[in-house]
Amino acid sequence: HLSIRRQRQMCIRDSDKPLNEPYIKSPYDYPPCTEAMLCGPAVIPDKHYLMLGDNRGNSQDGRYWGLLPEDRFIGKAVFLFWPFTRVKTLKH
C-alpha cells in the first residue's frame, strides 16, 4: 500500500518514513497544494492507483483528478524502458 502522509512526501505501507527520493526538487519549486488536490494524508485503497506524471512538480495528474480504479485500465505494460540499466520486455 502507498499512503500520502505529508504534503509532497510519500510513504510505503504504514511507515511514517518518507520514500528516499533524492531526484525530487526542493518543495519550494512546486505549486502549493489546494483543497481540490489529493496531497494527503490519504491511503490508497486496494484496486485503486494514484497516477503521477513524469514531471511530478508540474503535472496535471492524479493529484488533480483523483484515484484511478483498476477496472478503468484498458491496456497493459509490455516494455520497461527506464532506467536504461533495466530495459526489458515484461511477461504476463
C-alpha positions in Angstrom: 0.0 0.0 0.0 1.1 3.5 -0.7 0.0 6.3 1.6 0.5 10.0 1.3 1.3 11.2 4.8 2.6 14.7 4.3 2.4 17.2 1.5 4.8 16.2 -1.3 6.1 13.1 0.7 5.1 9.5 0.0 5.4 6.7 2.4 5.1 2.9 1.8 2.6 0.9 3.9 2.2 2.0 7.4 5.6 3.7 7.7 6.0 7.3 8.7 9.4 7.4 7.0 9.2 9.2 3.6 10.5 7.5 0.5 14.1 8.4 -0.3 13.6 10.5 -3.5 16.8 12.5 -3.9 15.8 13.3 -7.5 12.9 15.5 -6.3 13.4 19.2 -6.4 13.1 21.4 -3.4 9.4 21.6 -2.2 9.6 25.3 -2.8 9.9 24.6 -6.6 6.4 23.1 -6.7 3.0 24.8 -6.7 1.3 24.6 -3.3 -1.4 22.0 -2.6 -5.0 23.2 -2.7 -8.2 21.7 -1.1 -9.1 20.4 -4.5 -5.9 18.3 -4.8 -5.0 14.9 -3.3 -2.0 15.8 -1.2 -2.5 13.8 1.9 -3.0 12.5 4.4 -4.6 9.7 2.3 -4.4 6.0 2.0 -4.8 4.5 -1.5 -7.4 1.7 -1.3 -6.9 -1.7 -2.9 -7.5 -1.8 -6.7 -7.0 1.9 -7.0 -4.0 3.8 -8.3 -2.6 7.2 -7.9 -1.2 8.1 -11.3 1.7 10.6 -11.1 3.2 12.4 -14.1 6.9 12.2 -15.1 7.3 15.8 -14.0 5.6 15.4 -10.7 6.1 19.1 -9.8 4.3 20.3 -12.9 1.8 17.6 -13.9 -2.0 17.7 -14.1 -2.1 14.1 -12.8 -4.0 12.0 -10.2 -3.4 14.6 -7.5 -5.8 16.8 -9.5 -8.3 14.3 -10.9 -8.2 11.6 -8.2 -7.6 7.9 -8.0 -7.9 5.5 -11.0 -9.9 2.3 -10.3 -8.3 -0.8 -11.6 -11.3 -1.6 -13.8 -10.6 1.6 -15.8 -7.3 0.2 -17.2 -7.6 -0.6 -20.8 -4.1 -1.8 -21.7 -1.1 -3.5 -20.1 2.5 -2.6 -19.8 4.7 -4.7 -22.2 8.0 -3.0 -22.0 10.2 -1.4 -19.3 12.5 1.3 -20.8 13.7 3.3 -17.8 16.1 3.2 -16.3 18.2 2.1 -19.2 20.0 -0.4 -17.0 16.8 -2.3 -16.5 15.3 -2.3 -20.1 13.3 -5.5 -20.7 10.1 -7.0 -22.0 7.5 -7.6 -19.3 5.9 -11.1 -19.1 2.3 -11.6 -18.1 
